[in-house]
């Protein structure tokens, strides 16, 4: 085993220790000219001061050379605010900026809430510090009794505030709800 292979292995395990457990560490690729690439990962972030945990599962993750940005594809992001309903988002790709704490999500986003509602849009940003999920793209919220379509969404996971920002159109599914 050459010194380069030993060094690459040590670097890999040091980086993995920083970002959490890796489901399949053999599938990591270390190329000195590119970022670190991992397959089938599970990443967890806990912020006890803000009362929020989040978990990211992705089929592929790339960590930038400066370790500031984590890009991922085919993901499931689970947000777990303390004593509040959980939210699970699925999509095609995303990017986590460790400096800002923002997670940008793209591609056929579908969010499932513990309360039974489903949110769909094309892209959104989760601002970890504030606990806000936001988009200015078309959005649809589907619930057990009604659905709402519009443009733009603001959702705060801590106080469960959810707003459609413009062009809102509501469809009531059960006429017995109308008084």
N, C-alpha and C positions, 0 to 999 in steps of 0.2 A: 504494500500500500504506500503510494507516494505521499510526500508532504502536502501536495495540493489537495488530494482527496481527504486527508486527515483534517486539514484546515477547513475545507468546505463542510465536512461533517460537524466540526465544532461550531462553526458559524451558524449552520442550520439549527442545531439544538439550542444555541443561545437565543436566536430569533424566535423559535417556537416557544421557549420559556416565557417570552414577553407577550405573545399574543394568545396563549392558551393552548389547550390540548388539540392535537391533530389526529384525526381519525385514522389516517394512513400515512405515516411519516416517510415510507419508502417512495411515495409518489412525488416528493419534493424535488424540484429541479433547481440547481444553483449554477448560474452562468455569471461569471464576473463582469460581463458586458451588459447584463440586464438585471431586472428586479428578481426577487425570490418568487417562485411560482409553486403553489401548493394545490393538491387535489382533494376534494371531499373533506372540507374542514368544518369545524364547529368552533365558533369564537364567542366568548362571553364577556360582557362588560357590566360591572356593577358600580353604581354611583349611590352609596348609602346616604350621602348628604342631600341628594335630590330625590331619594325614595324611588329609584328606577333601576331595573336590570333590563338588559337586552341581550338577545342571543341571535347569532347569525349562523345559518347553515348555508353553504354554497358548494357548487360542484367544482369551482376553480377560483382561486384567489391569487392575486399578484400583489406583492408588497414592493413599493418603490425603493430605489436605492437609498434614499434619505429616510426611509421608514415612516414618512409622514402620511402617505396615501396608501390605502388598501383598496384595490379594485376587485370586484367579484362578479361572477355570472351564475345564472340559474340559482336564485337564492330564496331563502325563507328567513324573514326577520321577525322575531317575536319580541314585543315590548311588554314588560311586566312592571307597571307602576304599583307602588305599595298600596294595598287595600283598595285597588280599583280594577275594573275589568281589563283583561289582557287584549292585545291587538296583535294579529299575525298578518304580515304582508308577504306576498310572493311576487316575484318579477323576474325579468331576464338579466338585468345587470345593475350594478350599483358601485358607489365609491364612498369610502369613509375617510374623511380628513381628520386625522388624529389631533391636529392643532386646533381646529375650530370645533370639533365634536359633531360636525354635520355629516349626515348620511344621505347622499343623493341616490335616488332610486329611479330606474327607467324600465320601460318595456312591459306593457300589459300588466300593470300593477293591480293586484286584487288583495284587499284587506278584509280579514274576517275578525269581527269583534265578538268577545264573549257574550255580549248582549243580544246576539243574533243578527246584527246588521252586517252587510257586505258593502265595501266601498271599492269602486273601480275607477281607474284613471290611467293615464299614460306615463306620468312622472310625478314625483313628489320629493320633498326634502324633509328629513326628520332632524330637527335641531335639538340635540341631546340636552344641552344646558337648560333650555326652556321647557322641553317636553312637548314641542309643537311639531305637528305634521302639516305641511302646507304644499299647495300647488295652485297654479293659475290656469291649469289646463281643464278641459271638460271633465266632469266628475259625475258619478251616479252612486247614490246610496240606496240600497235595497233592504227593506226591513220586513217584518212579518205582516204589517198592516198597511204600509205605504212605501212608495219609492220617491226619491227626489233626484232630479237631474239639474245640472247647472254648470257654471264656469267658476272655477276656483274653490278651494277648500281650506279651512283652518280647523284643526282638531288639536286640543290640548289633552294629553293623556292623564294629567294630574287632576284637573278639575272637570274633565269630561265635557268640555265645551266643544261643540261641533257646529260649524257654520258653512253654508254654501255662500260664496261671496257675490255672485251675480247670476242673472238669467235663470233663477230657480223656478222649476216647474214640479209640482207635487201631484202624485197620483195616489188616491186612497184605494186600497184593495178591498176593504170590507165596509160596505155602506152602513152597517150597524154602528160604526164609530161616529157617524154624522148625527148630531143632535137636532 
